[in-house]
Amino acid sequence: MDKRDSLGKTGEELINKQMGEGGNKMRILFIAPSYYPHIGGVEYVVKSVAERLAKAGHVVTVVAGEPNTDRQYEEVVNGVRVVRWPVWSPGSAYHIPRKRGELEKFSKELAKEVDVVHVHNVHSVFSMYLFRVIKQMGVRIVVTPYYHGTGHTVFRRLLWVFWRKHVRSLLKGCTVHTVSKLEASLVKKDFGVSATPIENGVEEWIRDLSWDPQGYVLYSGRIERYKNIDVLARIVKILNDSYGLNLELKVFGRGSYVEKLREFLKSLRVPHEVGDFKPYEEYIEILSHATLFGLISEKESFPQSINEANAIGVPVVTAKPWGMNFEGRRRTLIVDPSQGVKAIAGAVHEFLENTPREEKSLVPTWSEVSLEYLKRLYGGQDEGFSNWWGRFHRYPPRR
C-alpha cells in the first residue's frame, strides 16, 4: 500500500481527536484540474487534504478533469467521492472542459449540497470555468491560485495578458488562499485581493526519517528548460573538479527537455542518471540519501520537493525569488542565479561543510495543515483547536 494512503498512527490520532470528535461536520467540494493517480503538485495537495478531511468524518467530493475518458464517471478513492469529467489537455496543460452544458448543470446541482467550494489552480481552464459557474450559486468559495505571475512560454505569457483580467474579476468577494507569503504579495499586486498564506505539509511518516547522504545530488520534477537543471549540473561539475567531491547527478521526471538534457550531461562529462518519476516511497528513500537536493528554477510556487527534503533534513539549494519562501528554514541555501555558476558552487561547497552541524527544520504535516484549512479558510470551528495549535508550536524540532 502507498504510504500516502495511510496517515500513520500519529496522524490518525491527531486528526480524529481534533477534527472528528465534537466538531461540526462539513460538506466540502474541491475543484481540481486532475486528480490522483495523475502526478502533479496540485493533485497531490488536493488529495492530501481531501483524504484527511474525509478521515475526520467530513463529506468530501472532488470534481476533476480527466483527459483519458469521453464520459463522466465517479468512484470513491480512500473515502473521497471523485467525479472525473472529460477534458482536453494538450501538452498536459490548460484542461479545457468538454460537454460544458452538462457540466454546468451538474456543478450547479452539486453546489446546492455543500458548505464550501475550494477551487484549485487559476492556470486551469477547467477550474476557472467551474469557478465562474458556481460563483453564481452564492456558496462560500475558497480559491488557491498557485499563481506564478506569468506563463512559462511566450504563448502562455501572451494568454496571461487577457486571462489575468478574467481571474481578477472572479476573485472579488472570495476567500483567497496562497501557499506562501510571496505568492500572497503577488496576488495582491496583480489581482487587488488579500490572501491567507498557509504552507503545504508533508506526510506524517516523513518527519521521522533521517538524512543519510550517499554521494549524489538530486532533482525530481518537470524536466523543462526553465527548471535550470543544466545550471545544477554545472554546479555539480565544479564541485567535483574544483573541490574533489565526486558527486553524481540524479534527475527524475518528465518533460520536453529530457533528450536535450541527456545530451548536455554527456557532453559535460558529469556522472549522471536521468529517468522517469519514481514511485513515491522509492523516491522518498532516494531523497533521504541525497547529499544535496537542488532546484535552481526561478519560476516556482511552493515546491513540495523542497518541503519534503526540509522535513527529512536533506540540504537544499534553491533560487530567488521563489526560494525566499523557505527563508529561515535550516539546511537551506537560497542563491541568486545572477551570481554565476562558479560563485554559487563555492557557496554550495561551504554550505555542505556546515550543514551537518544544523538541526533540521520542523515542517508541518498534512494533518496539521488540514486543521488550518478548516479553521482559517472554511469557517469550521473544531473544539480544542487553539489549545492544540499552541502545544504544537512548543514542540522542539526533530533531529
Secondary structure, 3 states (H helix, E strand, C coil): CCHHHCCHHHHHHHHHHHHHCCCCCCEEEEEECCCCCCCCHHHHHHHHHHHHHHHCCCEEEEEEEECCCCCCEEEEECCEEEEEEEEECHHHCCCEECCHHHHHHHHHHHHCCCCEEEEECCCCHHHHHHHHHHHCCCCEEEEECCCCCCCCCHHHHHHHHHHHHHHHHHHCCCEEEECCHHHHHHHHHHHCCCCEECCCCECHHHHHCCCCCCCEEEEECCCCHHHCHHHHHHHHHHHHHHHCCCCEEEEECCCCCHHHHHHHHHHHCCCEEEECCCCHHHHHHHHHCCCEEEECCCCCCCCHHHHHHHHHCCCEEEECCHHHHHCCCCCEEEECHHHCHHHHHHHHHHHHHHHHHCCCCCCCEHHHHHHHHHHHHCCCCCCCHHHHHHHHCCCCCCC
